[in-house]
Amino acid sequence: MSQLIETNDQSCVPNALVRQLILQWREDPGATYRGWFLWEERLKNFRSIRRGIAQVVSEIEQGTFGVTYRNSSLETVVHSIAEQRQIFRGADHAFLWKPKLRIPDIYEDAANQRAFGQLLANCACCDTADAIINHIHAIDRRKIKGLGPAVANLLYFLHPTLIPPFNTAIVKGYNALANANVKLGSWPHFLAMRSGVIEFNDRYRDLLSNDLGAIGGFLFDVGSGRYPVPPQTTDASSVTDWNVRLQAVRTEAESLNKQSLSNQESDRTHTEVQAWLRDLGKSLGFSVWIAANDRGRLYQNAPLSKGCLDQLPQSLVSCPGADAIRLIDVLWIDEANQSVAAAFEVEHTTSIYSGIVRMLDLALSGDSLHATAGLFLVAPDAREGDVRAQLQRPAFSRIGNLDIAYLPYGELARHRDAIARFGSGLKGIKAIASPLGRT
């Protein structure tokens, strides 16, 4: 392992320069720290991805997973990871079936498929680094063609404080900063890198996080070439040259801030649509719940949750999917029986998958009071195709029995005032929505 990781002072970037770089990274609006790690939607995705991993495990254990990647539960969950901003783009490439190479060999080989499922199941159930590493060693001993450390992107969502994300750019960033020679496709190399990442994270923890997604994002931005790698010496000439190049990056970032502004606009629009639904629900006589992690967002200089419920009805608090239900963007609650009359997931640019999973958690919570709730996926008019495509996935086969509909922004914007003035119950909102259930 010492041949893979070099951590002595002569071969690593000086601490002061690394700290300087991390500080700039934290302030860069186009880098992964502000663009992804601090993105509020990021944390909402953890439960849905974990649930998707559990479904993959269940299907493999029951022998119903099949022999293809396309339209499988694995494709669904990996696609939802790849849809996240920046760092995970391309995460699905490693799992795509390459027929000429017959890799990754977990589709046609039943024993390998079961071993892969067992790895995910074992790692989901354990809570120590040593246990996870032992399970990784076990899968590595099988030498399954094409099944390498890309799986770490699944394990990260199970244990974000123990397993870092993994891709080509992260490896490049790590090798550049640690003067290491970690190679892709090797579990031993990944585990060696993980040890170095943990040490690096401990050294700069005051600027990073216990969640290894932060350092993963930093290494990703270094490895993808966003920042020049600091010199491995403190001589004045080298440091001056690096600072000049770093300043050029800062200047360019300021001029190319459009993507960050676009992300901020997405969040603003998301909040605005939540406010429309909040106000409409109140006008129709419902009590309103705003997603727990959105309550403090400001809309027109007031918290989004102003005038809304502080607590969910007890029937929801005590149900199995409570942790996911409390993150549904907007709930309309019938005060008479404390049941959910309607649930809304606003999917402006984020993964539709996560919203559908939260809807299923509500509909299948086991409480008959909520089984008849109207479920609405609220999205820009142009995203209807994306919504319908997601619902065609086998992972959502149970959706056909639910009262779920697509509610486009345009229809909501045009008709919400009229529904508020003249409508009652869910009749008006259902009239402008398109049914999605497959009956």
N, C-alpha and C positions, 0 to 999 in steps of 0.2 A: 504494500500500500504506500510506503514511503516513496517508491519510485513514481507513483502517480501524482502525489501531492507534495509540492515543495512549499514549505511555510517558513523557511529561515529568512532572516532579514535581508540577505544578499540577493535573494531570488524573487522577493515579493515587492509590490509597490509600497512605498513608505506610507505609514498610517496617516500622516497629516494630509497627503495628497488624496488618499481614499476618502477621508472625511470631507475634504473640500468638494470632491466629486459627488458624494452622496447628498451633501447639502444642496448642490445645484440641481441634482436629480429630483429632490423633494419639492423644489420650487418650480420645476419645469412643467407647465400645464399640458404639454404634449407627451410627457413621459408616462410610464406605467403607474407611477405612484399616485398621481392625481387622476390620471385617465382611467385606471382600473382598480388599484388597491383601495383607494378611498371612495370609490363608486359605491353608493348605497345599495344598488341592486346586486352587487357581488355577493353579499352575505345571504340575500334571499335565495340565491341559487344553490346554496350548499345542501339544504334539505331535499330539494327535488332531485339533485344529482345523486345523493345518497340513496334516495328511494329507487332511482333508476338502476343503480348498481345492484341493489337488493333484488330487483326484478330479474336482472341478468342471472344472478346466482340462482334464484328460484327456478327459472326456466331450464338452466343447465342441470340442476339437481333432479328435476322432474323429467328430463329427457325431451323437452319440447322446444329447446332453443333453435334447433334446425342446423343446417349445414351452410348457410350463407350469411354474409354480413349485411347485405342490402335488406332493408325493412326489418332488421332484427332489433331487439331491445337494446343490444350493444350499440348499434348505429344511432339509435335515438339518444342515448345518454352521452355518447362521445360527441355527437353533433351538437348537443346542447352545451358541452364544454367548449367546443371549437367556436361557437357563436359569440363567446364572451370577447371583450375588447382585447386587442393587441396580443397579449402574451400567449393565448391558447389558439390563435388562428393556425390552422393546419394540424391541430391535435388529432384529427381523424385519419390523417394519411397513413400512420403506422398500422391502423387496423383494417384498412381497405384490403380486400382479397386480391393478391397478385397471382393469377392462375398459372402463368408460366413458371414462376418460382415456387408456387404452392405455399405461399406464406401470407400472413402468419398462420401457422399450422394448428389452428384451434377450431376450424370449421369442419373439415372432413375427417379429422382424427378425433374420435370420441374420447379416448383416454386423455389426450392433450386438452380437449375442451373441458373435461371434468377437472383436470388439474388447475386450469385457469380459473374456473369457477370456485374451486376450493381456496385458491390464493385470495380471491376477493372476499370470500366468506370468512376466512381465518383472520384477515387483516381488519375486517369490519368489527370483529368480535374482540380483538385484543386492544390494549391501550398502552403498551410500552414499546419503545424503539427496539429493544432486543427481540421481542416476540415478532415484530414485523420483519426485522432483518432475517430471523430464522426462517420465516415463511418465504422470503425472497430467495434465500439460499436453496430452499427446497424446490422452488419452481426452476431455478437456474440449473439444478442438477439434472433436470429432465431434458435440457438442451432443445427446447421447442423452437423450431425454425421460425425466425421472424418475430418472436414474442420477446421483446426486450424492455428496456427501461422506460419506453413510452407509457407503459402501464402505470408508471409513477404518477402520471397526471390524474389517473383514477384514485390512486392511493392518497394523493394530496387532499382530495375532497373528503376522504374519510378521516385523515389525520393531518390537518394543516400545520400543526406545530411540530410534527415529527418527520414528515416527508416533503421535500421541496418539489416544485414543478420541474419538468424536464423537457427540453427540446434543443435543437441544434444551436440556437442563439445563446441559450443559457450556458451550454457547455463552452461555447466560444468565449463568452464573457468570463466564465470562471477560469478557463485556461489562461486568458490574458492577464487577469489580476493576480492569480496564484502562481503563474509560470509553471502550470501543470500540463499534463498530456492526457487528459481524460478523453476517451474515445466513445463515440456513439455505439449503441447496440450491445453493450457489455454491462451485465449486472454488476460484476466486481468493480468496474470503473465507476458505475453510478454510485455504488456504496462508498467508494473512496471519495468521490466528489461530495457526497452527502456529509461525510465527516468533516471535510474542509469547509463546506457551506455552514455547518453548525458552528464551527470554530470562528469563522468570519462573522457570523451573525452575533455570536456572543461578544466579540470584540467591539462591534459597532451597534450593539443593541439599543443604545439611547437614541439612535437615528433610524433604526429599523423597526422590528416588531417580533413578538413571539410567533406570529403567523409567518411561516416561511415563504408565503406568497410575496411578501415585501422584498426580501433579498432575491427571490426568483425574478421579480420584475426588474430589479436593479441590474442583475447579471444579464437579463434579456436585453435591456437597453444598451448595455456596454457591448454585448456580443453582436447585436444587430447593427452596430456602427453608429449609433446615435451620438456617442461621446468618444473622443480620443482617449486611448488608454494612457494613464499617467506613467511617467518614466519610472524605471526601477532604480533611480538614483536621485539624489537631492542637489546635484550640481546646478548652479544658477542658470547656465545656458539651457539645459534640458527642461528645467521647470518653467523658465520664461517662455520657451517655445510652446510648451504644453498649455500654459495659461492663455497664450495668444489664440491657439486653436480652440480652446474651451470657450473663450469669449466669442469667437466666431459662431460656435454652436448656439450660444445664448442669444446672439443677435438674430440668427436664422430662426430659432424657436419663436422669438417674439413676432417675426414677420410671417411665420407659417402657423399661426395660432388658430387658424380657421377650424381645424378639426376639433380642438378643445372647445371653441365657442359653439360648434355644432353639438357637441356632447352636452354642454350646459343648456343649450336651447332644447335638446331632447328632454332633459330633466325638467326644465321649466314647463314645457308642453305637457309632460306627464302630470306634473302637479296641477296645472291648469285644468286638465280633463278630470282629475280627481275632484277638484273643487266644483266643477260643473255637476258631477254626479252627487257630491255631497249636498249641494244646494237643492238639486232636483229631488233627492230623497226626502229632505226635510219638507219641501213644498207639498209632497204627496203624503205627508203625515208619518213617515217612518223615522225611527231613531237611526243614527248613522255611526258606523265604526270606520275609522281610518287606519290603514295598516300601521302596526306598532312602530315600524322603523321610519314612517313618513309623518308621524304626528307633529313633529317639530318643524317641518318644512314651512317656509313662509309663502303665503299667497296674499297679495295685496296688503303686505305689511302685517299680516296676522298669521298665527300658526294654523296650519291646515286643519288641525283637529278642534279648532275653536267651535264650541257648541255641539260637539259630538260626544259619544259615549266614552267614558274613561275605562270601562271594563266590559268585556264580552259577557253575554248571558252565560249562566252557570252550565247550561247544557253543552255549550261549546268549550268552555274552559276545561271540562272534565272528559271530553271525548279524545280518542287516540290521536287524531290529527291536529290537536289544538295548536301546536307550535307552528304548523304551516298555515292554519286557518287565520291566525292572528296577523299574518303577513299579506292576506288578500287585500288588494288596494282599497276597495270600498265595499262595505256590507250595509244593506238596508235591513233593519231589524223591525219586525212587527211587534209593537209594544204590547199588544193584547196577550200574546202567548209566548213572547220572548224567543221567537223563532226567526231564522234568516228568510226574508222574503226574496231578496236578490243579492247576488254577489257579482262584483265587477273586477276584472283584471285588465289593467291598462297596459298594452304592449306596444309602446311607441317604437323602440328600436331593439328591445331586449328579446331574449329567447322566449318564444311562445311556449315552449315545452314547460318551463317552470310554472307559468301561470296555469296551464292545464292541470298540472300535478296538484297544485293547491286547490283547484276546483274539485278535483276528484277526492281529495282529503275531506272536503266539506260534504260532498254528496254521499260519500261512502262512510261517513263518520259513525254510522250505526244508530243515529237518532232520527226517528221518523219525522220529527218536527222540521228538519232541514232537508229531508229527502226531496221535497217538491220545490225547493228554491229555484228561482230563475237564475241561470248562470250565463254571464255575458263576457265575451272576450272583446274588449274595446280597443280598436287599432285604427291607424290611418286607412283611408279608403283603399289605397294601393296595396295594403297587406292582406287583403282577403284571400288571395291565392296562397300565401304563406300559412295562414291560419288553417285553411282547408287541407293543405298538404300535410301539416303536422297531424291533424286529426285522422288522416288515413293510415297512420302508422299502426301496426299491430299492437304496439304497447298501449294504445288508447282504444282498444276494441270495446271496452265497456262504456264508452262515451255515448254510444247510440241510444242507450236507454235514458239518457239524461236530458233535461230541458235546457240545452245550451245553445247559444246563438252568437253570431258575429254582429257587433254594433260599431258601424264606421263613424269616425270623427265627424264627417260631413253631415250625416243625418242627425247626430246628436246636437251639433252646433245649430242646425237649422230649426229643429223642432223642440228643443228643450224648454224654451219659454212657453210655448203653447201647451206642452204636456203639463208643465207646472201650474198653469192657469186653469186648464180645463180637464186635465186627466185625473184618473183615480187608479189606485193599485198599480199593477204592472201592465195594464192594457196598452197605454201609450208607448212605453218603452219597447214592448214586444212588437208593436206595429211598425217600428222603424228598424228593427233588427232582422237578420236573416238566420233562420234555423240552421244548425250545424249537425244535429244528431243524426246518426245513420240508423234508420229504422227498417 
